Amino acid sequence: MRATGIIRKVDFAGRLVLPPDLCDSLHIERGKDSLEIFVEDDHIILRKYAPACAFCGSFHDLTEFENVKICGNCIKKIAKLKK
């Protein structure tokens, strides 16, 4: 983790505004992209949301089944279990 030197206050509604320069440098498109929120000990971690396979976390060759993303490799493994 690297420090940015950027400090922002949280408003009364609990919102935090990311500086445009930070969004640009991280390729976060304002009004379009989503961020995932993680908590680790006393740290809040924001990460640009990218859908991944529910089983292995892969971002490649994804198929959606009942609102769950599954990659091609995991589909093959599941198919082998059914035999």
NORZIDA-V536911 format. One record per residue. PHI is phi in degrees with one decimal (999 if undefined). Layout:
phi
PHI
PHI
//
This chain:
phi
999
-118.6
-78.7
-103.1
79.3
-93.1
-125.1
-132.4
-84.5
-85.9
-78.4
-65.9
-89.7
85.1
-88.2
-133.7
-99.4
-85.3
-62.4
-55.2
-61.8
-66.7
-58.5
-63.0
-68.1
-100.0
57.3
-95.6
-87.1
-62.2
83.4
-126.2
-77.2
-112.8
-117.8
-92.0
-115.4
-121.1
-124.8
-134.6
55.2
-104.8
-106.3
-104.7
-115.6
-106.0
-138.1
-58.7
-71.5
-138.6
-60.9
-136.7
-60.2
-66.8
-97.0
-116.6
85.4
-65.7
-101.9
-103.1
55.2
-88.0
-124.2
-104.0
-131.0
49.7
65.8
-120.7
-87.2
-135.5
-82.4
-59.0
-63.3
-69.6
-60.9
-62.8
-63.5
-65.8
-61.3
-66.9
-65.5
-76.2
-79.0
//
